[in-house]
Amino acid sequence: MSAFYQPSAELLQAFGFTEFRSPPRQMRYSRPSACGQETIVLYEDDEITLLEVVDGQMLYSFQGRLASEAEFRVLLRQVNWPAELPPSL
């Protein structure tokens, strides 16, 4: 079992992300933002990448590994992405 954390598909969907086709050994999830698109890429080696397109420009917000869901939520807040589940969940 890995010592690193990756958010589940269910959690990402609850945050409004939709799964998209991706190359082998990775999973891509995206959601619209106020001024572009937010994308999370999960890799088989437990690495995670957060990408953001703003006004047609690609910004790389984070690439690395996480230890817990709490760290994932902090990361989302640090890159100014919504990190709370909708009240109905």
A tleap script that builds the chain and sets N, CA, C and O, in Angstrom:
source leaprc.protein.ff14SB
mol = sequence {
  NMET SER ALA PHE TYR GLN PRO SER ALA GLU
  LEU LEU GLN ALA PHE GLY PHE THR GLU PHE
  ARG SER PRO PRO ARG GLN MET ARG TYR SER
  ARG PRO SER ALA CYS GLY GLN GLU THR ILE
  VAL LEU TYR GLU ASP ASP GLU ILE THR LEU
  LEU GLU VAL VAL ASP GLY GLN MET LEU TYR
  SER PHE GLN GLY ARG LEU ALA SER GLU ALA
  GLU PHE ARG VAL LEU LEU ARG GLN VAL ASN
  TRP PRO ALA GLU LEU PRO PRO SER CLEU
}
set mol.1.N position { 0.832 -1.190 0.000 }
set mol.1.CA position { 0.000 0.000 0.000 }
set mol.1.C position { 0.871 1.246 0.000 }
set mol.1.O position { 1.890 1.300 0.690 }
set mol.2.N position { 0.473 2.235 -0.767 }
set mol.2.CA position { 1.260 3.451 -0.905 }
set mol.2.C position { 1.129 4.354 0.322 }
set mol.2.O position { 0.090 4.380 0.980 }
set mol.3.N position { 2.182 5.078 0.611 }
set mol.3.CA position { 2.157 6.045 1.702 }
set mol.3.C position { 1.652 7.398 1.216 }
set mol.3.O position { 1.514 8.329 2.010 }
set mol.4.N position { 1.377 7.515 -0.077 }
set mol.4.CA position { 0.922 8.775 -0.650 }
set mol.4.C position { -0.584 8.743 -0.868 }
set mol.4.O position { -1.190 7.677 -0.983 }
set mol.5.N position { -1.170 9.923 -0.923 }
set mol.5.CA position { -2.616 10.065 -1.074 }
set mol.5.C position { -2.957 10.591 -2.462 }
set mol.5.O position { -2.284 11.481 -2.984 }
set mol.6.N position { -4.004 10.034 -3.052 }
set mol.6.CA position { -4.609 10.585 -4.258 }
set mol.6.C position { -6.104 10.657 -4.022 }
set mol.6.O position { -6.688 9.707 -3.499 }
set mol.7.N position { -6.738 11.755 -4.393 }
set mol.7.CA position { -8.180 11.855 -4.201 }
set mol.7.C position { -8.915 10.834 -5.063 }
set mol.7.O position { -8.491 10.521 -6.176 }
set mol.8.N position { -10.012 10.325 -4.537 }
set mol.8.CA position { -10.804 9.339 -5.275 }
set mol.8.C position { -11.607 10.028 -6.379 }
set mol.8.O position { -11.817 11.241 -6.344 }
set mol.9.N position { -12.045 9.247 -7.344 }
set mol.9.CA position { -12.899 9.766 -8.416 }
set mol.9.C position { -14.180 10.347 -7.816 }
set mol.9.O position { -14.670 11.374 -8.284 }
set mol.10.N position { -14.722 9.701 -6.792 }
set mol.10.CA position { -15.949 10.181 -6.150 }
set mol.10.C position { -15.752 11.555 -5.511 }
set mol.10.O position { -16.613 12.426 -5.633 }
set mol.11.N position { -14.625 11.750 -4.834 }
set mol.11.CA position { -14.350 13.047 -4.217 }
set mol.11.C position { -14.190 14.127 -5.286 }
set mol.11.O position { -14.744 15.219 -5.159 }
set mol.12.N position { -13.434 13.821 -6.337 }
set mol.12.CA position { -13.243 14.804 -7.402 }
set mol.12.C position { -14.574 15.149 -8.072 }
set mol.12.O position { -14.826 16.313 -8.386 }
set mol.13.N position { -15.417 14.156 -8.288 }
set mol.13.CA position { -16.734 14.420 -8.868 }
set mol.13.C position { -17.578 15.280 -7.928 }
set mol.13.O position { -18.315 16.152 -8.387 }
set mol.14.N position { -17.477 15.046 -6.627 }
set mol.14.CA position { -18.205 15.864 -5.657 }
set mol.14.C position { -17.730 17.316 -5.703 }
set mol.14.O position { -18.511 18.232 -5.447 }
set mol.15.N position { -16.467 17.525 -6.023 }
set mol.15.CA position { -15.911 18.878 -6.164 }
set mol.15.C position { -16.255 19.492 -7.526 }
set mol.15.O position { -15.893 20.636 -7.800 }
set mol.16.N position { -16.946 18.738 -8.370 }
set mol.16.CA position { -17.359 19.279 -9.663 }
set mol.16.C position { -16.461 18.920 -10.833 }
set mol.16.O position { -16.651 19.432 -11.936 }
set mol.17.N position { -15.485 18.048 -10.613 }
set mol.17.CA position { -14.593 17.627 -11.689 }
set mol.17.C position { -15.241 16.505 -12.503 }
set mol.17.O position { -15.957 15.665 -11.958 }
set mol.18.N position { -14.983 16.502 -13.796 }
set mol.18.CA position { -15.456 15.471 -14.710 }
set mol.18.C position { -14.253 14.730 -15.261 }
set mol.18.O position { -13.249 15.348 -15.615 }
set mol.19.N position { -14.347 13.409 -15.337 }
set mol.19.CA position { -13.236 12.610 -15.869 }
set mol.19.C position { -13.182 12.748 -17.388 }
set mol.19.O position { -14.208 12.725 -18.067 }
set mol.20.N position { -11.957 12.894 -17.908 }
set mol.20.CA position { -11.733 12.996 -19.350 }
set mol.20.C position { -10.771 11.910 -19.796 }
set mol.20.O position { -10.026 11.352 -18.990 }
set mol.21.N position { -10.796 11.618 -21.081 }
set mol.21.CA position { -9.842 10.646 -21.633 }
set mol.21.C position { -8.433 11.142 -21.376 }
set mol.21.O position { -8.161 12.342 -21.402 }
set mol.22.N position { -7.553 10.205 -21.130 }
set mol.22.CA position { -6.174 10.566 -20.848 }
set mol.22.C position { -5.238 9.472 -21.331 }
set mol.22.O position { -5.670 8.348 -21.583 }
set mol.23.N position { -3.960 9.795 -21.460 }
set mol.23.CA position { -2.976 8.780 -21.869 }
set mol.23.C position { -2.897 7.653 -20.832 }
set mol.23.O position { -3.380 7.804 -19.710 }
set mol.24.N position { -2.293 6.533 -21.206 }
set mol.24.CA position { -2.131 5.425 -20.258 }
set mol.24.C position { -1.392 5.873 -18.990 }
set mol.24.O position { -0.553 6.772 -19.033 }
set mol.25.N position { -1.711 5.243 -17.887 }
set mol.25.CA position { -1.062 5.441 -16.588 }
set mol.25.C position { -1.373 6.800 -15.949 }
set mol.25.O position { -0.646 7.254 -15.065 }
set mol.26.N position { -2.456 7.445 -16.398 }
set mol.26.CA position { -2.894 8.666 -15.740 }
set mol.26.C position { -4.399 8.830 -15.884 }
set mol.26.O position { -5.017 8.276 -16.792 }
set mol.27.N position { -4.976 9.604 -14.966 }
set mol.27.CA position { -6.401 9.922 -14.977 }
set mol.27.C position { -6.503 11.441 -14.941 }
set mol.27.O position { -5.827 12.091 -14.144 }
set mol.28.N position { -7.355 12.015 -15.809 }
set mol.28.CA position { -7.545 13.461 -15.875 }
set mol.28.C position { -8.971 13.832 -15.479 }
set mol.28.O position { -9.946 13.210 -15.902 }
set mol.29.N position { -9.048 14.867 -14.654 }
set mol.29.CA position { -10.331 15.411 -14.222 }
set mol.29.C position { -10.276 16.924 -14.389 }
set mol.29.O position { -9.286 17.554 -14.018 }
set mol.30.N position { -11.341 17.515 -14.949 }
set mol.30.CA position { -11.374 18.961 -15.156 }
set mol.30.C position { -12.720 19.527 -14.736 }
set mol.30.O position { -13.735 18.834 -14.693 }
set mol.31.N position { -12.682 20.833 -14.425 }
set mol.31.CA position { -13.909 21.579 -14.147 }
set mol.31.C position { -13.689 23.025 -14.595 }
set mol.31.O position { -12.563 23.522 -14.596 }
set mol.32.N position { -14.778 23.686 -14.972 }
set mol.32.CA position { -14.636 25.098 -15.357 }
set mol.32.C position { -14.359 25.960 -14.133 }
set mol.32.O position { -14.779 25.631 -13.023 }
set mol.33.N position { -13.654 27.057 -14.340 }
set mol.33.CA position { -13.429 28.035 -13.281 }
set mol.33.C position { -14.000 29.371 -13.748 }
set mol.33.O position { -14.513 29.475 -14.862 }
set mol.34.N position { -13.915 30.375 -12.911 }
set mol.34.CA position { -14.459 31.691 -13.252 }
set mol.34.C position { -13.808 32.274 -14.501 }
set mol.34.O position { -14.447 33.025 -15.237 }
set mol.35.N position { -12.539 31.936 -14.748 }
set mol.35.CA position { -11.844 32.526 -15.901 }
set mol.35.C position { -11.094 31.488 -16.730 }
set mol.35.O position { -10.160 31.838 -17.452 }
set mol.36.N position { -11.486 30.218 -16.640 }
set mol.36.CA position { -10.798 29.204 -17.437 }
set mol.36.C position { -11.199 27.796 -17.068 }
set mol.36.O position { -12.382 27.486 -16.921 }
set mol.37.N position { -10.185 26.936 -16.918 }
set mol.37.CA position { -10.390 25.506 -16.661 }
set mol.37.C position { -9.370 25.026 -15.638 }
set mol.37.O position { -8.188 25.356 -15.733 }
set mol.38.N position { -9.826 24.244 -14.656 }
set mol.38.CA position { -8.952 23.628 -13.655 }
set mol.38.C position { -8.875 22.140 -13.948 }
set mol.38.O position { -9.899 21.493 -14.169 }
set mol.39.N position { -7.664 21.594 -13.950 }
set mol.39.CA position { -7.461 20.181 -14.271 }
set mol.39.C position { -6.568 19.535 -13.219 }
set mol.39.O position { -5.564 20.109 -12.796 }
set mol.40.N position { -6.948 18.345 -12.812 }
set mol.40.CA position { -6.132 17.524 -11.916 }
set mol.40.C position { -5.760 16.265 -12.680 }
set mol.40.O position { -6.620 15.603 -13.262 }
set mol.41.N position { -4.469 15.936 -12.675 }
set mol.41.CA position { -3.985 14.725 -13.319 }
set mol.41.C position { -3.419 13.821 -12.224 }
set mol.41.O position { -2.542 14.228 -11.462 }
set mol.42.N position { -3.927 12.599 -12.157 }
set mol.42.CA position { -3.438 11.595 -11.206 }
set mol.42.C position { -2.610 10.581 -11.975 }
set mol.42.O position { -3.059 10.066 -12.999 }
set mol.43.N position { -1.410 10.289 -11.497 }
set mol.43.CA position { -0.509 9.343 -12.155 }
set mol.43.C position { -0.419 8.052 -11.358 }
set mol.43.O position { -0.645 8.044 -10.148 }
set mol.44.N position { -0.088 6.960 -12.043 }
set mol.44.CA position { 0.035 5.651 -11.389 }
set mol.44.C position { 1.055 5.630 -10.259 }
set mol.44.O position { 0.918 4.849 -9.317 }
set mol.45.N position { 2.078 6.483 -10.342 }
set mol.45.CA position { 3.123 6.498 -9.301 }
set mol.45.C position { 2.749 7.396 -8.121 }
set mol.45.O position { 3.613 7.778 -7.332 }
set mol.46.N position { 1.445 7.738 -8.000 }
set mol.46.CA position { 0.888 8.547 -6.910 }
set mol.46.C position { 1.222 10.025 -6.998 }
set mol.46.O position { 0.928 10.776 -6.067 }
set mol.47.N position { 1.827 10.459 -8.091 }
set mol.47.CA position { 2.055 11.882 -8.274 }
set mol.47.C position { 0.751 12.528 -8.727 }
set mol.47.O position { -0.104 11.871 -9.321 }
set mol.48.N position { 0.610 13.804 -8.447 }
set mol.48.CA position { -0.572 14.563 -8.826 }
set mol.48.C position { -0.108 15.895 -9.413 }
set mol.48.O position { 0.867 16.483 -8.947 }
set mol.49.N position { -0.818 16.362 -10.437 }
set mol.49.CA position { -0.527 17.652 -11.048 }
set mol.49.C position { -1.811 18.465 -11.089 }
set mol.49.O position { -2.868 17.948 -11.450 }
set mol.50.N position { -1.720 19.732 -10.720 }
set mol.50.CA position { -2.824 20.664 -10.868 }
set mol.50.C position { -2.447 21.638 -11.968 }
set mol.50.O position { -1.396 22.275 -11.913 }
set mol.51.N position { -3.309 21.750 -12.964 }
set mol.51.CA position { -3.085 22.648 -14.095 }
set mol.51.C position { -4.254 23.616 -14.171 }
set mol.51.O position { -5.390 23.257 -13.861 }
set mol.52.N position { -3.972 24.831 -14.580 }
set mol.52.CA position { -5.047 25.788 -14.744 }
set mol.52.C position { -4.836 26.586 -16.020 }
set mol.52.O position { -3.738 27.076 -16.284 }
set mol.53.N position { -5.897 26.712 -16.807 }
set mol.53.CA position { -5.881 27.560 -17.996 }
set mol.53.C position { -6.694 28.801 -17.651 }
set mol.53.O position { -7.869 28.712 -17.296 }
set mol.54.N position { -6.050 29.959 -17.762 }
set mol.54.CA position { -6.706 31.232 -17.483 }
set mol.54.C position { -6.529 32.122 -18.697 }
set mol.54.O position { -5.407 32.395 -19.124 }
set mol.55.N position { -7.644 32.571 -19.249 }
set mol.55.CA position { -7.604 33.445 -20.424 }
set mol.55.C position { -6.704 32.876 -21.521 }
set mol.55.O position { -5.951 33.609 -22.162 }
set mol.56.N position { -6.793 31.561 -21.728 }
set mol.56.CA position { -6.032 30.904 -22.790 }
set mol.56.C position { -4.578 30.615 -22.464 }
set mol.56.O position { -3.870 30.072 -23.312 }
set mol.57.N position { -4.103 30.954 -21.270 }
set mol.57.CA position { -2.713 30.704 -20.862 }
set mol.57.C position { -2.667 29.526 -19.890 }
set mol.57.O position { -3.446 29.477 -18.938 }
set mol.58.N position { -1.763 28.583 -20.124 }
set mol.58.CA position { -1.606 27.436 -19.230 }
set mol.58.C position { -0.723 27.820 -18.050 }
set mol.58.O position { 0.386 28.322 -18.231 }
set mol.59.N position { -1.219 27.581 -16.843 }
set mol.59.CA position { -0.465 27.808 -15.621 }
set mol.59.C position { -0.269 26.462 -14.934 }
set mol.59.O position { -1.229 25.702 -14.805 }
set mol.60.N position { 0.943 26.146 -14.491 }
set mol.60.CA position { 1.189 24.930 -13.716 }
set mol.60.C position { 1.186 25.327 -12.252 }
set mol.60.O position { 2.058 26.071 -11.804 }
set mol.61.N position { 0.218 24.837 -11.516 }
set mol.61.CA position { 0.070 25.239 -10.137 }
set mol.61.C position { 0.830 24.339 -9.162 }
set mol.61.O position { 1.370 24.813 -8.162 }
set mol.62.N position { 0.869 23.031 -9.461 }
set mol.62.CA position { 1.501 22.101 -8.523 }
set mol.62.C position { 1.808 20.797 -9.232 }
set mol.62.O position { 1.052 20.352 -10.095 }
set mol.63.N position { 2.924 20.188 -8.862 }
set mol.63.CA position { 3.220 18.816 -9.268 }
set mol.63.C position { 3.993 18.160 -8.142 }
set mol.63.O position { 5.024 18.674 -7.706 }
set mol.64.N position { 3.498 17.021 -7.667 }
set mol.64.CA position { 4.170 16.325 -6.580 }
set mol.64.C position { 3.285 15.243 -6.002 }
set mol.64.O position { 2.386 14.732 -6.671 }
set mol.65.N position { 3.550 14.897 -4.746 }
set mol.65.CA position { 2.782 13.861 -4.050 }
set mol.65.C position { 2.205 14.447 -2.771 }
set mol.65.O position { 2.746 15.393 -2.199 }
set mol.66.N position { 1.093 13.861 -2.337 }
set mol.66.CA position { 0.391 14.341 -1.150 }
set mol.66.C position { 0.316 13.236 -0.108 }
set mol.66.O position { 0.382 12.053 -0.440 }
set mol.67.N position { 0.178 13.630 1.157 }
set mol.67.CA position { 0.127 12.663 2.243 }
set mol.67.C position { -1.295 12.349 2.700 }
set mol.67.O position { -1.538 11.278 3.255 }
set mol.68.N position { -2.252 13.277 2.474 }
set mol.68.CA position { -3.593 13.070 3.024 }
set mol.68.C position { -4.623 13.929 2.296 }
set mol.68.O position { -4.279 14.825 1.526 }
set mol.69.N position { -5.898 13.631 2.559 }
set mol.69.CA position { -6.968 14.455 1.999 }
set mol.69.C position { -6.888 15.881 2.544 }
set mol.69.O position { -7.160 16.839 1.820 }
set mol.70.N position { -6.519 16.020 3.802 }
set mol.70.CA position { -6.383 17.361 4.387 }
set mol.70.C position { -5.327 18.164 3.626 }
set mol.70.O position { -5.531 19.346 3.351 }
set mol.71.N position { -4.214 17.540 3.289 }
set mol.71.CA position { -3.173 18.224 2.524 }
set mol.71.C position { -3.688 18.583 1.126 }
set mol.71.O position { -3.357 19.645 0.598 }
set mol.72.N position { -4.495 17.703 0.527 }
set mol.72.CA position { -5.091 17.983 -0.771 }
set mol.72.C position { -5.986 19.226 -0.704 }
set mol.72.O position { -5.918 20.090 -1.579 }
set mol.73.N position { -6.816 19.314 0.326 }
set mol.73.CA position { -7.705 20.469 0.475 }
set mol.73.C position { -6.906 21.758 0.710 }
set mol.73.O position { -7.261 22.811 0.181 }
set mol.74.N position { -5.844 21.676 1.489 }
set mol.74.CA position { -4.980 22.847 1.698 }
set mol.74.C position { -4.361 23.272 0.372 }
set mol.74.O position { -4.304 24.463 0.067 }
set mol.75.N position { -3.901 22.312 -0.412 }
set mol.75.CA position { -3.321 22.610 -1.719 }
set mol.75.C position { -4.332 23.337 -2.603 }
set mol.75.O position { -3.990 24.329 -3.246 }
set mol.76.N position { -5.572 22.854 -2.640 }
set mol.76.CA position { -6.594 23.526 -3.444 }
set mol.76.C position { -6.769 24.975 -3.002 }
set mol.76.O position { -6.879 25.874 -3.836 }
set mol.77.N position { -6.793 25.198 -1.701 }
set mol.77.CA position { -6.933 26.575 -1.194 }
set mol.77.C position { -5.724 27.424 -1.575 }
set mol.77.O position { -5.876 28.600 -1.909 }
set mol.78.N position { -4.530 26.845 -1.528 }
set mol.78.CA position { -3.316 27.601 -1.855 }
set mol.78.C position { -3.299 28.073 -3.302 }
set mol.78.O position { -2.745 29.131 -3.600 }
set mol.79.N position { -3.895 27.303 -4.200 }
set mol.79.CA position { -3.940 27.715 -5.605 }
set mol.79.C position { -5.274 28.402 -5.925 }
set mol.79.O position { -5.618 28.626 -7.086 }
set mol.80.N position { -6.016 28.730 -4.852 }
set mol.80.CA position { -7.258 29.492 -4.966 }
set mol.80.C position { -8.350 28.746 -5.734 }
set mol.80.O position { -9.103 29.347 -6.501 }
set mol.81.N position { -8.427 27.429 -5.520 }
set mol.81.CA position { -9.504 26.619 -6.092 }
set mol.81.C position { -10.472 26.277 -4.969 }
set mol.81.O position { -10.034 26.059 -3.839 }
set mol.82.N position { -11.771 26.224 -5.239 }
set mol.82.CA position { -12.721 25.814 -4.205 }
set mol.82.C position { -12.342 24.452 -3.614 }
set mol.82.O position { -12.033 23.510 -4.344 }
set mol.83.N position { -12.370 24.365 -2.287 }
set mol.83.CA position { -11.934 23.143 -1.614 }
set mol.83.C position { -12.974 22.593 -0.652 }
set mol.83.O position { -12.658 21.755 0.193 }
set mol.84.N position { -14.204 23.055 -0.772 }
set mol.84.CA position { -15.264 22.571 0.096 }
set mol.84.C position { -16.328 21.874 -0.738 }
set mol.84.O position { -16.627 22.284 -1.860 }
set mol.85.N position { -16.885 20.833 -0.183 }
set mol.85.CA position { -17.962 20.109 -0.861 }
set mol.85.C position { -19.243 20.924 -0.810 }
set mol.85.O position { -19.458 21.678 0.139 }
set mol.86.N position { -20.091 20.784 -1.812 }
set mol.86.CA position { -21.389 21.462 -1.775 }
set mol.86.C position { -22.164 21.031 -0.531 }
set mol.86.O position { -21.993 19.900 -0.076 }
set mol.87.N position { -23.014 21.900 0.037 }
set mol.87.CA position { -23.732 21.584 1.275 }
set mol.87.C position { -24.616 20.344 1.186 }
set mol.87.O position { -24.912 19.739 2.217 }
set mol.88.N position { -25.040 19.950 0.007 }
set mol.88.CA position { -25.927 18.797 -0.116 }
set mol.88.C position { -25.208 17.464 0.072 }
set mol.88.O position { -25.858 16.420 0.123 }
set mol.89.N position { -23.858 17.480 0.178 }
set mol.89.CA position { -23.108 16.216 0.307 }
set mol.89.C position { -22.674 15.983 1.722 }
set mol.89.O position { -22.034 14.972 2.013 }
savepdb mol mol.pdb
quit
